[in-house]
Structure formats: C-alpha cells, structure tokens
Amino acid sequence: MVKINIKLGNDAELIIDEPKSASSGDRAIIITSAIAQAFSDSTSLSPSTQTGFLPITIGSTVFRIYYELRVKRILNALTAYSEAIRHIQQNPHLYDQRLARKAIEVLRECYNDRLR
C-alpha cells in the first residue's frame, strides 16, 4: 500500500492507502470514490476523523481501499469537491489525463446530485 495525502484546503485532508498495483488512471477513480463516499450522507462535515473501506472495481480488478478523512473545521461539500478537483488539476503528473478529466466530471456530477 502507498499512502496518499490529499489536502482539501486548509480545513481537511483525505488520506488513502492505495494498492501498489494501482495505476495513475486508477488513482483518479479511487480519489473520486473516496470523496463521494465521505459525503454520501450529508452536504457538510463537522470536525472529526472518518475512516472506512471502499471496494472499488476497476476493469476485472477489485481494490479494497482504506480511507481516512480528517476535518479540522466544518467543511461543506462544495469546498471538498472543489479542492479535490483542484488537487487533480494541479498534480497532472499523478494521473492519466483522460481519466483525470472523467474524475473531475464525476466529482462535479456528484456535487450537483447532492444539491438536488
């Protein structure tokens, strides 16, 4: 496992244990899934630490991803989704570009669905 820390602004950090076999394309899907999971029940998060496992199927491979979300101050979904998108855009060397664009699209759709 490789630990990835993703800063979601100054108020939160997403930590993911990524399998060593995950590719740069897989990484965007893993991050998108972890953000969507963290906000699956609400549109804001209180200061806390949330942890969990995500089963993610990519092609014929099933990854079991451990994630931890550390929130320092109340964080709304718009901020978290925006910061995740910014992270993907500012770190192009970490991601397959085609899949990164798709991940950003999915993050935006997840947020729009959350508003409905």
C-alpha positions as CSV (number, residue, x, y, z in Angstrom):
1,M,0.0,0.0,0.0
2,V,1.1,3.5,-0.8
3,K,-0.3,6.3,1.5
4,I,-1.6,9.3,-0.5
5,N,-2.4,12.6,1.3
6,I,-4.8,15.0,-0.4
7,K,-5.2,18.4,1.1
8,L,-8.8,19.6,0.8
9,G,-7.9,23.2,1.5
10,N,-6.8,24.2,5.0
11,D,-9.7,22.5,6.7
12,A,-9.4,18.9,5.7
13,E,-7.2,16.1,4.5
14,L,-8.1,12.9,2.7
15,I,-5.7,10.0,3.3
16,I,-5.9,7.0,1.1
17,D,-4.0,3.7,1.3
18,E,-3.6,3.0,-2.4
19,P,-2.6,-0.5,-3.5
20,K,0.8,-0.7,-5.2
21,S,-0.8,-2.3,-8.2
22,A,-3.0,0.8,-8.8
23,S,-2.1,2.8,-12.0
24,S,-2.2,6.5,-12.4
25,G,-5.6,6.0,-14.1
26,D,-6.9,4.0,-11.1
27,R,-5.8,6.8,-8.7
28,A,-8.3,9.3,-10.1
29,I,-11.1,6.8,-9.7
30,I,-10.0,5.9,-6.2
31,I,-9.9,9.6,-5.1
32,T,-13.3,10.3,-6.7
33,S,-14.9,7.4,-5.0
34,A,-13.4,8.3,-1.6
35,I,-14.7,11.9,-1.8
36,A,-18.2,10.7,-2.9
37,Q,-18.2,8.2,-0.1
38,A,-17.2,10.8,2.5
39,F,-20.2,13.0,1.5
40,S,-22.7,10.2,0.9
41,D,-24.9,11.1,3.9
42,S,-24.6,14.9,4.2
43,T,-23.6,18.1,2.5
44,S,-21.3,19.2,5.3
45,L,-18.9,17.6,7.7
46,S,-18.2,18.5,11.3
47,P,-14.7,18.4,12.8
48,S,-13.9,14.8,13.0
49,T,-12.0,11.9,11.6
50,Q,-13.9,9.5,9.4
51,T,-12.4,6.2,8.3
52,G,-13.7,3.4,6.1
53,F,-13.1,0.8,3.4
54,L,-14.2,1.2,-0.2
55,P,-14.5,-1.8,-2.5
56,I,-13.7,-0.4,-5.9
57,T,-13.9,-2.4,-9.1
58,I,-11.8,-1.2,-12.0
59,G,-12.0,-3.5,-15.0
60,S,-11.6,-7.0,-13.7
61,T,-9.7,-5.9,-10.5
62,V,-11.4,-5.3,-7.2
63,F,-9.4,-3.0,-4.9
64,R,-10.2,-2.7,-1.2
65,I,-9.3,0.9,-0.4
66,Y,-8.8,2.2,3.2
67,Y,-9.5,6.0,3.5
68,E,-9.4,8.5,6.3
69,L,-10.9,11.9,6.2
70,R,-9.6,14.4,8.8
71,V,-11.8,17.5,9.1
72,K,-10.4,20.4,11.2
73,R,-13.4,22.8,10.8
74,I,-16.9,22.5,9.4
75,L,-16.5,21.6,5.8
76,N,-19.2,21.8,3.2
77,A,-19.4,19.6,0.2
78,L,-18.7,22.4,-2.3
79,T,-15.4,23.1,-0.7
80,A,-14.4,19.4,-0.5
81,Y,-15.4,18.7,-4.1
82,S,-13.7,21.9,-5.4
83,E,-10.5,21.1,-3.5
84,A,-10.4,17.5,-4.8
85,I,-10.9,18.9,-8.4
86,R,-8.1,21.4,-7.8
87,H,-5.8,18.7,-6.4
88,I,-6.3,16.6,-9.6
89,Q,-5.8,19.6,-11.8
90,Q,-2.6,20.8,-10.0
91,N,-1.0,17.3,-10.0
92,P,-1.2,16.2,-13.6
93,H,1.9,14.0,-13.1
94,L,0.0,11.8,-10.8
95,Y,-2.9,11.0,-13.1
96,D,-3.8,9.7,-16.5
97,Q,-5.1,12.8,-18.1
98,R,-8.1,11.3,-19.9
99,L,-9.2,9.6,-16.6
100,A,-8.5,12.7,-14.6
101,R,-10.9,14.7,-16.8
102,K,-13.5,12.0,-16.2
103,A,-12.9,12.0,-12.5
104,I,-13.4,15.8,-12.4
105,E,-16.6,15.4,-14.4
106,V,-17.8,12.7,-11.9
107,L,-17.0,14.9,-8.9
108,R,-19.0,17.7,-10.4
109,E,-21.9,15.4,-11.1
110,C,-21.8,14.0,-7.5
111,Y,-21.9,17.5,-6.1
112,N,-24.8,18.5,-8.3
113,D,-26.7,15.4,-7.3
114,R,-26.1,16.2,-3.7
115,L,-27.7,19.6,-4.2
116,R,-30.9,18.1,-5.6
